């Protein structure tokens, strides 16, 4: 069944803006994943500060890495955005629980979806923003 809704193709400027935003998100998340996998003292201290056992550092980093890779692959980017949103929701909850500023995971989640929105005309069909 075809949809009656028509969308204009994504402009080159929008496509590149989305790619740049998504690329920055991927780089940020990859950096955080590598830090989590390497387990430097600051990462271990961060886990302890958030109330997590230190032995969960590597599994959390692997989950972050997998979600990021799924987001970086164009064919699975929508699923990756959902997974990263869930991951970042947990990060937000962790910061809220201990009374720390929690805006950074929310900003990253917004950037995840902004990059995808600018790149995918199918997403624009689902979420039609009017000017």
N, C-alpha and C positions, 0 to 999 in steps of 0.2 A: 504494500500500500504506500503510495507516494504522498508526501506531505505537500499541502497547498502553500506552505510558507516558502517564499523564495528569499535567498540571501545573496547579497552581492559578494563576489569573490574578495578575499582578503587583499588589501592593497599592499604594495611592496613595503611601504613605510611601516604599516601596522605589523606585517609579518616580521620585519627585521627588529622592530621594537619588542615584539613578543619573544623572538629568539634571544635577544640580548638580556631581557629580564629573566627569562627561563635559564639562560646560561649562567647568569650571576647567582641565581638560586642554587643551581646544580653545583657550582664551584663552592659556595658557602657550605652546602650540606656535605659535599665530599670532604672538604677541609675538616668539618666537625667529625665526620665518620673516621677519618684517619687518626685524628687526635684521640678519639675513643678507642680505636684499635691499638694504638701505641701505648696507652695508659700512662702518660706522664703524670708526675705528682699533682699537677694542677687539675687534671681530669679526675683523678681519684679523690682529691679534696672536694671537687665540685659534686661528685656523686654523694659523698658523705654529707656535705652541706645540705643537699636536697633530701637526705634521709634514705638513700638507696644503699643496699649492700654493695661493696666494691666489686664483688664477683659478677655483678650484672653489667659492668661497664662494656665488656666485649659483646655480649648478646645485644645490648641496646645499640651499640655502634653498628653491628651487622644488620639489624633491622633498619636503621637509618640508611645504611649503604644500599640495601636492596630496594627500599622505597625510592631512593634517589635515582638508581639505575633504571627502575621501571618508569619513572617520570622522564628521564632523559631520552628514552627510546620513543620516537614519534608515534609508532603504532600503539604503544601502551601508555602514552602520556596522561590520558584522562584517568586511567586506573592509578597511575603513579601520583597524580594530584590528589585523588581521594585518600590514598595511603599516607601521603605526606601531611595532609590535613589532619588525619587521625593522629599521626605521630606528634605533630605540633600542638594539637589539642591536649595531649598528655603532658607535653612540656609546659604549656600554659597552666594546666592544673597543678603541676608540681610547684611552679613559682607562686601561684595563688595560695597554695596550702601553707607555705612557709612565710607568707607575707612579703614577698619580694615583688619588684616591678615585673609585670608579665606581658608588656606590649611587644617585645621582640619576636616571640614565636607567632604572635598574631600578624605582625607586619610581614614576616616571611610567608605565612600562609596566604595572605592577600596577594603577595608578589607571585606565588605559585599559580594562583588562579588568574591574575592579571596577564601573566605571560602566556598562559594557555588561551585565554579569551582573545588576546590579540592575534594569536596564530591560527585558531580553529574557527572556521565559519560555522561548523556544526554547533559549537558551543554558543555562538552568537544567536543561533536559531532557538536554542533552549532558554537563553537569558537575553531577550531583546531589550537593550537599553535605548531609550529614545532621547534625542537631543532637543 
